Amino acid sequence: MNPQQAARSLAIARIVIGSGLIAAPRLGTPLWVGRRGLTPAAKLFSRALGARDVGIGAGALAEGPVRPWLLAGMAADATDLIATVIQRDDLPRTAIPLVVATAGAGIALGAYALSGADS
């Protein structure tokens, strides 16, 4: 996979995951935040998070420079990871591995994609 393919794959993954959070927040949110992930407030935030990822993914697929979208996605993923680590004592055991896998992969794939990104 070359950097351009990585950028496209990452954008598509963001759109798919974000769409899932918008459509069915009850499926993934409790894995991240526990039982509180089933509350109306958690569903609201999950949908907002999903919209963020759909927007970043769509921007990365649009005509024009992809670099700013990759940087935005990496910043969002880093924030998710740091926030999860800070709150780890209040989260279920699934939270850290889930976020390390997803956000960590987003950061790594984003960095690789940046190596071949246009300005």
QUIRA-V359302 format. One record per residue. N is the residue number from 1. SS is DSSP state (hx for helix, st for strand, lp for the rest). PHI is phi in whole degrees, 0 to 359 (* if undefined). BURIAL is I if it has 16 or more other ideal C-beta (glycine too) atoms within 10 Angstrom, else O. Layout:
# QUIRA-V359302
n,ss,phi,burial
N,SS,PHI,BURIAL
N,SS,PHI,BURIAL
This chain:
# QUIRA-V359302
n,ss,phi,burial
1,lp,*,O
2,lp,273,O
3,hx,302,I
4,hx,293,O
5,hx,294,O
6,hx,297,I
7,hx,298,I
8,hx,294,I
9,hx,298,O
10,hx,296,I
11,hx,298,I
12,hx,296,O
13,hx,299,I
14,hx,299,I
15,hx,295,I
16,hx,294,O
17,hx,295,I
18,hx,299,I
19,hx,297,O
20,hx,297,I
21,hx,294,I
22,hx,291,I
23,hx,284,O
24,lp,217,O
25,hx,298,I
26,hx,293,O
27,hx,283,O
28,hx,252,I
29,hx,300,I
30,hx,299,I
31,hx,295,I
32,hx,270,I
33,hx,243,I
34,hx,84,I
35,hx,304,O
36,hx,297,O
37,hx,290,I
38,hx,264,O
39,lp,283,O
40,hx,302,O
41,hx,296,O
42,hx,295,I
43,hx,296,I
44,hx,300,O
45,hx,294,I
46,hx,296,I
47,hx,295,I
48,hx,296,O
49,hx,297,I
50,hx,298,I
51,hx,296,O
52,hx,302,I
53,hx,290,I
54,hx,298,I
55,hx,297,I
56,hx,296,I
57,hx,297,I
58,hx,295,O
59,hx,298,I
60,hx,292,I
61,hx,273,O
62,lp,288,O
63,lp,297,O
64,lp,116,O
65,lp,298,O
66,lp,265,I
67,hx,308,O
68,hx,299,O
69,hx,288,I
70,hx,296,I
71,hx,296,O
72,hx,297,I
73,hx,295,I
74,hx,295,I
75,hx,296,O
76,hx,297,I
77,hx,295,I
78,hx,296,O
79,hx,297,O
80,hx,301,I
81,hx,294,I
82,hx,296,O
83,hx,298,O
84,hx,293,I
85,hx,296,O
86,hx,299,O
87,lp,268,O
88,hx,309,O
89,hx,290,O
90,hx,259,O
91,lp,247,I
92,lp,291,I
93,hx,300,O
94,hx,285,O
95,hx,297,I
96,hx,298,O
97,hx,299,O
98,hx,297,I
99,hx,284,I
100,hx,299,O
101,hx,293,O
102,hx,280,I
103,hx,291,I
104,hx,300,O
105,hx,295,O
106,hx,297,I
107,hx,293,I
108,hx,295,O
109,hx,294,I
110,hx,298,I
111,hx,297,O
112,hx,295,I
113,hx,297,I
114,hx,298,I
115,lp,296,O
116,lp,238,O
117,lp,279,I
118,lp,282,O
119,lp,285,O
